[in-house]
Amino acid sequence: MKLLSISLARSIWFCPILELNPKGKNLSPALPLLTNTYKFKRVPSLTEIPDFSKGVKFEEGEFKNSEGNEIALDFTVYNEGFLVDTRSSTKDSDAFLAELLTRVSKDFDLPHYEQIIRKKNYLSQIYISTNKSLELFNPKLREVSKYLTDNLLLHFEIGSIIFSADPATIVQATIPNSVPFTIERAINIPFAENKYYSSSGLQTDQHLELLNKLEDILSSG
C-alpha cells in the first residue's frame, strides 16, 4: 500500500466550553495568541456576538508539530467543544488543541482542559494506491462482476466495501463515533491506476494500520 494523500485529519474534543471558563472571564485578549502564534488569517470579528451554536471559526492557521513542520489547520469552537482540521494527522490536530488550551488555561487561570474533556472523536480521510482488488475478499463475487460486464459491455468490479456500526450500540453510546469504515475506488479514476479513497472514525495512524491489515488480508486471499 502507498499513501497518496491525507485529505482530512479531524479531531473533535467534546466539553461544555462554559466549564472551561466557569467565572466568565473576558478571553478576548487570547485572540493575539491565535493570530500571532498560530497566524490564523481569518478570525471572528470582535464587533459581533459569537454564535457558538453554529461554530466560531478560525481559519488558515499554522501549527508547528513535534517534528518541526508547519502544519496548516482550521479551528472551530462550539458550545460543546472544539474541532480542528489538518491534512497531516489527527495526532497533530490533538497536539494543537492540547497546546492551545494549556496556554489559555495558564494565562487566564482557568481549569485545565483534561478536567473537562468528556470524549474525543475523529474523522480520517485518506487516498491510497494498492494493486490488490477488493474482489479478493470473496472470489465468488467475480461472477456478479462478470455478469454485469457481459450484459452492460462495461468492465465491472467491486467498487467499495463498508463496515458500519450497529445502530443499537450507537443509541447506547454517550457520544458515539459512528463514522463507517469505507474503502472505495477513487471517483473518476481508471481502475488501472489502483487508487482508492478511505474514510473512518479512527485516528490517522490507526486508519493507516487498518488499511495495511486489509491489504495483508487481500494478499492472503
Secondary structure as GFF3:
##gff-version 3
##sequence-region A 1 221
A	DSSP	beta_strand	2	14	.	.	.	ID=ss1
A	DSSP	alpha_helix	17	20	.	.	.	ID=ss2
A	DSSP	three_ten_helix	28	30	.	.	.	ID=ss3
A	DSSP	alpha_helix	31	32	.	.	.	ID=ss4
A	DSSP	pi_helix	33	37	.	.	.	ID=ss5
A	DSSP	beta_strand	56	64	.	.	.	ID=ss6
A	DSSP	beta_strand	70	78	.	.	.	ID=ss7
A	DSSP	beta_strand	81	86	.	.	.	ID=ss8
A	DSSP	alpha_helix	90	107	.	.	.	ID=ss9
A	DSSP	three_ten_helix	113	115	.	.	.	ID=ss10
A	DSSP	beta_strand	119	129	.	.	.	ID=ss11
A	DSSP	three_ten_helix	134	137	.	.	.	ID=ss12
A	DSSP	three_ten_helix	139	141	.	.	.	ID=ss13
A	DSSP	alpha_helix	142	152	.	.	.	ID=ss14
A	DSSP	beta_strand	160	163	.	.	.	ID=ss15
A	DSSP	alpha_helix	167	172	.	.	.	ID=ss16
A	DSSP	beta_strand	181	185	.	.	.	ID=ss17
A	DSSP	three_ten_helix	191	193	.	.	.	ID=ss18
A	DSSP	beta_strand	195	200	.	.	.	ID=ss19
A	DSSP	alpha_helix	204	220	.	.	.	ID=ss20
###
